[in-house]
């Protein structure tokens, strides 16, 4: 399992992502995907560091689709462990006048953290983190954290993972990165200051870009080209 994980703007109008063509998982740029799903909440200021990262299953599928070293059985085992959930990774730290980082614990962040989802219908749903998770998923998260530490230093080592249920009562997908919706994350500093940020869906990195008349790529949320004002083809 360990080798699997290691391998591992301005819009003029909003349009439905279903009209655009999805990329195959092997063609999804995971750096662009990460940019689409990471936010620095507004209100952090110069004396605080905060990062929130939503990680749906498509992220893992994109990594594994290009991994030629892991067996299909290992890939399936990892995706099975992540089935029906998505992850939110958060790191917070106060920064002293001398530049020292005083990181927050997982429990300290979670006590005042609020996560919600607003769908295309405008209905807002508060998302609670799962307190009991599958043992196989615990193993995956335990492997992933030191990898983040190696890649991101102290920020990665002090990043905490929270698990969200990704199914409705009808066993349908709740947080679908291909459909219109907004995930809002609210974090609170030790002094009580509130920080907030949005992850907007559909994720641009998952779609083959349409072209504006001037040849530039059009964002998935655009209905009209912002440079020419021309309507984009569906």
Secondary structure as GFF3:
##gff-version 3
##sequence-region A 1 234
A	DSSP	alpha_helix	2	7	.	.	.	ID=ss1
A	DSSP	three_ten_helix	17	19	.	.	.	ID=ss2
A	DSSP	three_ten_helix	25	27	.	.	.	ID=ss3
A	DSSP	alpha_helix	30	37	.	.	.	ID=ss4
A	DSSP	beta_strand	38	39	.	.	.	ID=ss5
A	DSSP	beta_strand	48	55	.	.	.	ID=ss6
A	DSSP	alpha_helix	57	65	.	.	.	ID=ss7
A	DSSP	alpha_helix	72	81	.	.	.	ID=ss8
A	DSSP	beta_strand	85	95	.	.	.	ID=ss9
A	DSSP	beta_strand	101	103	.	.	.	ID=ss10
A	DSSP	alpha_helix	106	112	.	.	.	ID=ss11
A	DSSP	beta_strand	114	119	.	.	.	ID=ss12
A	DSSP	beta_strand	124	127	.	.	.	ID=ss13
A	DSSP	alpha_helix	135	152	.	.	.	ID=ss14
A	DSSP	alpha_helix	154	157	.	.	.	ID=ss15
A	DSSP	beta_strand	160	165	.	.	.	ID=ss16
A	DSSP	beta_strand	181	188	.	.	.	ID=ss17
A	DSSP	beta_strand	194	201	.	.	.	ID=ss18
A	DSSP	three_ten_helix	204	206	.	.	.	ID=ss19
A	DSSP	beta_strand	210	211	.	.	.	ID=ss20
A	DSSP	beta_strand	217	218	.	.	.	ID=ss21
###
